[in-house]
Amino acid sequence: MAKKSSRPSPGLVTSEDSLPPVRILVSWSPKSAGTEAIDFAAWIARTTPAQIRVVSTISQPLTVTSLSKLSGSYKKWFKKERDACEDAVRDALSAAGVHKSQWDKDVSVLVAGPSRPQLLEEMAQDFDAHVILLGANQSAPKGRFFSGSTADALLHYSPLPVGLSPRSIKLSKHGVTRINFAFTDRGADDDPALLRAAYMAHRTGLPLRVLAFSPEGLIDVPLDYSPTFPSDAPNWREHSLSLLDRAHDFIADAFPDLEVTTAIGNGNGWSGAVDSLKWKKGDLLCLGSAPMGPFARVFIGSTATELLPHVGVPVLVCPTGPDPES
């Protein structure tokens, strides 16, 4: 298979001096119960040069937005909230160990509107962000992720990679130490998201682990795997092994110096399959999204949706479609 000569869009990757730092947009509010999104950004910043901007949002009904912004009292109140928010953001970034050299000059931005996902997408475009990071839903069990309405929306139409962090997890003090890529709904060894994950590992000098999952005892499994699963589970496992072998060869051809391993997670349900593998505090899991026409956008498929609640490491969901820089 021919090597890829064009560079994939930045995603999380940049370690060469000639490349700009990864631009991280963090969705976080001082009123949040957790700091997972801030910690996620700090974790990445310990791995690669980064420029971080934190966006906090105020929900405001569409019917009152235009009127409220006209009043002097609203402007005075909003300035007070913005200043307090910036103080909290600076304190949170400092507490997380993010050096000021990695703060954006507008490190804290407060915006108001009726749709938080839309505000985040607009702010990401304004910042020219490479990735949007979200924190954990605080109703999730410790070490797990539940997606709320904002995460669900971004996972279904964001043009940028979306980073998700489980609640109250301990991350490696050394930053990301291994990139993982898991096949979910798509089964192509030349998956654009796989290439993106390999590029991340290549640029950061990290090993790459390519995964497939074989959850036993499931009734509702996408037909991409097999119309008779789980009755032909051995055949499905053979299919996965073949897929992983092809993926390994594809990556070795594109990035000959990259350290690549493969593994299959096998167990009772998604939880058993995920837990059957060994995970480290420095693991980042990358997932591809389902195809969504000719545009590069995240559109998370059913398998990845079922998988996410059982994952105990930070996740990056990458959009599919043509590479915007190819």
C-alpha positions in Angstrom: 0.0 0.0 0.0 1.5 3.4 -0.9 2.6 5.8 1.7 0.5 8.8 2.5 2.4 11.9 1.4 0.0 14.5 2.7 -0.2 15.4 6.3 -3.5 14.7 8.1 -5.2 17.6 9.9 -3.5 18.4 13.2 -5.8 16.8 15.7 -3.7 16.4 18.8 -0.4 16.2 17.1 2.5 18.5 16.7 6.0 18.1 18.1 8.2 19.5 15.4 9.4 23.1 15.9 8.1 24.0 12.4 4.6 23.0 13.3 2.3 25.3 15.4 1.1 24.1 18.8 -2.1 22.1 19.0 -4.9 24.6 19.7 -7.1 23.2 22.4 -10.6 24.6 23.1 -11.7 23.5 26.5 -15.4 23.7 27.5 -15.4 24.4 31.3 -17.3 26.5 33.8 -16.2 27.6 37.2 -19.6 26.3 38.4 -18.8 22.8 37.2 -18.4 20.1 39.9 -15.3 18.7 38.2 -12.1 19.8 36.4 -11.8 16.8 34.1 -11.7 19.0 30.9 -9.0 21.3 32.4 -7.0 18.2 33.5 -7.4 16.7 30.0 -5.9 19.8 28.4 -3.1 19.9 30.9 -2.4 16.2 30.2 -2.0 16.9 26.5 0.1 20.0 27.2 2.6 17.8 29.0 2.9 15.7 25.9 3.2 18.3 23.1 3.3 22.1 22.6 -0.2 23.5 23.1 -2.2 26.7 23.1 -5.2 26.5 25.4 -8.3 28.6 25.5 -11.2 27.9 27.9 -14.8 28.7 26.9 -17.5 29.1 29.6 -21.1 29.4 28.5 -24.3 30.9 30.0 -27.5 29.5 28.8 -29.9 32.2 27.7 -33.3 31.6 26.0 -33.5 32.9 22.5 -36.6 35.0 23.3 -34.7 37.2 25.8 -31.2 37.2 24.4 -31.4 40.3 22.2 -33.4 42.4 24.8 -31.2 41.6 27.7 -28.0 42.5 26.0 -29.3 46.0 25.4 -29.6 46.9 29.0 -26.8 48.6 31.0 -27.5 46.4 34.0 -27.0 43.3 31.9 -23.7 44.5 30.5 -22.5 45.4 34.1 -23.5 41.9 35.4 -21.9 40.2 32.4 -18.6 42.0 32.9 -18.6 40.9 36.5 -19.3 37.3 35.6 -16.6 37.4 32.8 -13.9 38.8 35.2 -14.8 36.2 37.9 -14.8 33.4 35.3 -11.3 34.5 34.0 -9.9 34.4 37.6 -11.3 30.9 38.1 -9.9 29.7 34.8 -6.5 31.0 35.5 -6.5 29.4 39.0 -7.7 26.1 37.5 -5.1 26.0 34.8 -2.3 26.9 37.3 -3.6 24.2 39.7 -3.5 21.6 36.8 0.1 22.6 36.1 -0.4 24.3 32.7 2.5 26.7 32.1 1.4 30.3 31.2 3.4 30.0 28.0 0.7 27.5 26.9 -2.2 29.8 27.7 -3.8 31.7 24.8 -3.8 35.5 25.2 -7.6 35.2 25.5 -7.3 32.3 27.9 -10.9 32.7 29.2 -13.9 33.5 27.1 -17.5 33.8 28.4 -20.3 33.6 26.0 -24.1 33.5 26.3 -26.7 32.0 24.0 -29.5 29.5 23.7 -27.4 26.6 22.4 -24.2 25.5 24.1 -23.1 23.2 21.3 -23.5 25.9 18.8 -21.6 28.4 21.0 -18.7 25.9 21.3 -18.6 25.3 17.6 -18.6 29.1 16.9 -15.8 29.6 19.5 -13.8 26.7 18.0 -14.0 28.3 14.6 -13.1 31.7 16.0 -10.1 30.2 17.8 -9.1 28.0 14.8 -9.1 25.1 17.3 -7.8 21.7 16.4 -9.8 19.9 19.1 -12.7 20.5 21.5 -12.3 19.0 25.0 -15.3 18.2 27.2 -15.4 17.2 30.9 -17.3 14.4 32.4 -21.0 14.3 33.3 -20.9 14.3 37.1 -23.6 11.8 37.3 -21.3 9.2 35.8 -19.6 6.6 38.0 -16.1 7.4 39.0 -13.7 6.5 36.1 -16.5 6.3 33.5 -18.1 8.7 31.0 -21.8 9.5 30.5 -22.5 11.9 27.6 -24.9 14.8 28.3 -26.8 16.8 25.7 -23.8 18.9 24.7 -21.5 15.9 24.2 -24.2 14.1 22.3 -24.7 17.1 20.0 -21.0 17.5 19.3 -20.5 13.8 18.7 -23.1 14.0 16.0 -22.0 17.1 14.0 -18.7 18.6 15.1 -16.2 19.2 12.3 -13.4 18.9 14.8 -12.2 16.0 16.9 -14.0 15.9 20.3 -12.2 14.8 23.4 -14.1 13.2 26.3 -12.8 12.5 29.8 -14.2 10.0 32.3 -15.1 11.4 35.7 -12.4 11.7 38.4 -9.7 9.6 36.6 -6.0 9.8 37.5 -3.9 10.7 34.4 -0.2 10.1 34.0 2.1 12.9 35.3 4.2 12.3 32.1 1.3 13.1 29.8 0.1 10.8 27.1 2.3 7.7 26.9 0.5 5.6 24.4 -2.0 6.2 21.6 -4.7 3.5 21.1 -7.1 3.2 18.2 -10.2 1.0 18.3 -12.2 -0.2 15.4 -15.9 0.2 16.0 -18.6 0.6 13.3 -16.1 0.9 10.5 -14.0 -2.0 9.4 -11.5 -0.6 6.9 -7.8 -1.1 7.5 -7.2 2.3 5.8 -9.7 4.1 8.0 -8.8 7.9 7.9 -9.2 8.0 11.7 -6.6 5.1 12.0 -4.2 7.2 9.9 -4.8 10.2 12.1 -4.1 8.1 15.2 -0.9 6.7 13.6 0.1 10.3 12.7 -0.4 11.4 16.3 1.8 8.5 17.6 4.5 9.3 14.9 4.7 13.0 15.7 4.8 12.6 19.4 7.2 9.6 19.4 4.6 7.4 21.2 3.7 3.7 20.6 0.4 2.9 18.9 -1.9 0.0 19.9 -4.6 -1.0 17.5 -7.7 -2.7 19.0 -10.8 -4.6 18.1 -13.4 -5.8 20.6 -15.3 -9.0 20.8 -18.1 -8.6 23.3 -19.8 -11.9 24.1 -23.4 -12.4 24.9 -24.7 -9.3 23.0 -28.0 -9.5 21.0 -27.9 -6.0 19.5 -24.7 -6.0 17.4 -24.3 -4.0 14.2 -24.6 -6.1 11.1 -21.2 -4.8 9.9 -19.8 -7.6 12.1 -22.0 -10.5 11.1 -25.7 -11.1 10.7 -25.4 -14.2 12.8 -23.2 -12.9 15.6 -22.7 -14.1 18.3 -23.3 -17.6 17.0 -20.3 -17.4 14.7 -18.1 -15.6 17.2 -15.0 -17.6 16.2 -15.4 -16.4 12.6 -15.9 -12.8 13.9 -12.6 -13.2 15.8 -10.8 -14.4 12.7 -12.2 -11.4 10.9 -10.9 -9.1 13.6 -7.4 -10.7 13.5 -7.3 -10.3 9.8 -8.4 -6.7 10.1 -5.7 -6.0 12.7 -3.0 -7.6 10.5 -4.0 -5.5 7.6 -4.1 -2.4 9.7 -0.6 -3.2 11.1 0.8 -3.5 7.6 -0.9 -0.3 6.5 0.6 1.6 9.4 4.0 0.0 8.9 4.0 1.1 5.3 3.0 4.7 6.1 5.2 5.1 9.2 8.0 2.5 9.1 9.6 3.6 12.4 6.4 3.6 14.5 6.1 1.0 17.2 2.7 -0.8 16.6 1.0 -3.5 18.5 -2.5 -5.1 18.2 -4.9 -6.7 20.6 -8.5 -8.0 20.8 -10.6 -7.3 23.8 -12.8 -10.2 24.6 -15.3 -10.6 27.4 -18.9 -10.5 28.6 -20.5 -7.5 27.0 -18.7 -4.2 26.2 -17.6 -3.9 29.8 -15.9 -7.3 29.8 -14.3 -6.7 26.5 -12.8 -3.4 27.5 -11.7 -4.6 30.9 -10.0 -7.6 29.4 -7.3 -5.3 28.1 -4.6 -3.7 30.2 -4.9 0.1 30.4 -2.3 2.6 31.6 -2.7 6.1 33.1 -1.1 7.5 30.0 -3.4 5.8 27.5 -5.5 7.9 25.0 -8.1 6.0 23.0 -9.0 7.2 19.5 -12.3 6.3 17.8 -13.3 7.0 14.3 -16.8 8.2 13.5 -19.3 6.8 11.1 -19.4 8.1 7.5 -21.5 11.2 6.9 -21.4 12.1 3.3 -18.6 14.1 1.6 -17.9 16.4 4.6 -15.4 15.7 7.4 -17.6 15.7 10.5 -17.9 13.6 13.6 -20.9 11.2 13.5 -20.5 8.7 16.2 -22.0 5.3 15.3 -24.0 2.9 17.4 -21.1 0.6 18.4 -19.0 3.5 19.6 -22.0 4.9 21.5 -22.4 1.6 23.3 -18.6 1.4 24.0 -18.1 4.8 25.5 -19.7 4.2 28.9 -17.3 1.4 29.6 -14.1 3.2 28.7 -11.9 4.4 31.6 -9.4 6.5 29.7 -9.7 9.8 27.8 -11.2 9.4 24.4 -10.7 11.3 21.2 -13.5 10.9 18.6 -12.2 11.9 15.1 -14.4 13.0 12.2 -14.4 11.0 9.0 -14.4 12.2 5.5 -11.8 13.8 3.3 -8.7 15.2 4.9 -9.1 19.0 4.9 -5.3 19.4 4.3 -4.9 16.7 1.7 
